[in-house]
Amino acid sequence: MTAPPADIARIRAQVDQLVRAGDTRQLKALRDHLKATVDRHALAGRTTKYGAHPVRWVQERLNQTVWSKQREILNAVRDHRRVAVRSGHGVGKSWTAALVACWWLDTHPPGEAFVVSTAPTFSQVRAILWRYIRKHHRAGQLAGRVNQTEWLIDDELVGYGRKPADTDTDGFQGIHARYVLVVLDEACGIPEQLWTAADALATGPDCRILAIGNPDNPASHFRKVCLPGSTWHQMAISAFDSPNLTGETVPEEMSAALVGREWVEEKAREWGEENPVYRSKVLGEFSEDGPNQVVRGSDVAKCRMPMEQRRPDEFFVPVELGVDVGGGGDETVIRERRGVHAGREWRAHTDRPEQIAPLVLRAIRESGATVVKVDSIGVGFGVIGELRNAQNRREHTAQIVAVNVAEAASQPTKFMNLRAELWWELGRGLSESGGWDLSTMANADTTVAQLLEPRWDVDPKGRIRVEPKDEIKKRLNRSPDNADALLLAFYAAGRPRVRWL
């Protein structure tokens, strides 16, 4: 129902009267009242026009284009109580979730509608979904005002983003409205308890839940709601659905923001089409943890979750480097380790010790590393010599440790060699226990993709044997240099290893 013109005309007449009288004391309050009245009556009109037409709302209210999969998400939320969207990288998933939130509040009666959003961390709530909500709100000049994580209309809170404690099933209590929309952004990282809390908000027939994110953890609750037979309406968006790969016509500005064919082809070569990271980031599909997979994807996914608060300083020492020296065309990779945190990476396509050593010296200077562990097989032996000569020239003070992964393990009855021990005790063990933090690791996707590749079995003596590097390279046409450098960075090199939990 549209606003009775007499209501607005009466308030405007009162405003004009105060202007003529010079009564500034009441003028601001009356103007605010006029704006609120206009906004509320206009909202009633939008409910009639756009309530069942979210795509038209985007096109006419925001003057934006939505591509086919985005249209499908908007209409799915309109039609289904619970919608789960597993999505590849660069297809505009959070942008679309923000469109849904804005359409919801712009087309439902004030006081009867509410939007709640959450994500694995508060910084993600604020910096991803609500940043887009602010953009859409500004573009459409929508009712009310939006700050970093809240939407208010006439000083009434109608939407917010929160990150309750993972175990807080009452984290969203106190929301009572007929039209509640809950958005679970980056849904794979949201623990089951918060799904339960979200579900408790959306019990009415006019309520909705939208869960959207990359499918990168097969042990997550997000995976459960995406299984066949789930009561959720399910969607999957692959990079191959992107207009840049299908040829769907979209504006040039949108095309530039979406994933393109070059990136997809690059990741197929770099990660491999069967790799779990490729399946998640490109295909938008979950992968199972393989029984003979050394490092499990579900374990690594937990280690990639960003921390809400900075850890104490003792979690950032020691500072050490792992150096996997390239040979035969492989890349030389240097990985920084700061306590439990995997940090920066330095790389070069060279197998010449006189070129690799200066890169390591640069990494020592930039990181302040006190220990450098170098793969000593082949070319690495010459690099170690160069670094020790530089130490004698007082160009650095770091301890240089030669690591031969082909030698015997410290537990020779359990592991075939030191390589097997490193991959099992560090790659598998630290991932399983949450003993390392990979959330801010440079070149993370490629490194994780390599971590998930090696397979294991047992040798004739019953010892754990990890797939040799040459076999991995033969199978995938690439070498896991980044992952090997990471393991070397965390290797204790004969010293007791502290397990951080």
ABEGO torsion letter per residue (X at the ends): XBBBAAAAAAAAAAAAAAAAAGBAAAAAAAAAAAAAAAAAAAAAAAAAAAAABAAAAAAAAAGBBBBAAAAAAAAAAAABABBBBBBBBGAGAAAAAAAAAAAAAAABBBGABBBBBBBABAAAAAABAAAAAAAAAAAAGBBEBBBAABBBBGGBBABBBBBBBAABAAAABGBBBABBBBBBBGAAABBAAAAAAAAAABABAABBBBBBEBBABAABAAAAAABBGBABBBBBBBAAABAAAAGBBBBAAAAAABBBAAAAAAAAAAAEAABAAAAAAAAGBBBBBBAABABBAAAAAAAABBBABBBBAAAAOBBBBBBBBBBGGBBBBBBBBBEABBBBBBBBBBABAAAAAAAAAAAAAAAGBABBBBBABEAAAAAAAAAAAAAAAGABABBBBBBBAABBBABAAABABAAAAAAAAAAAAAAAAGABBAAABBGAAAAAAAAAABBBBBBAAGBBBBBBAAAAAAAAGBBBAAAAAAAAAABAGGBBBBBBX
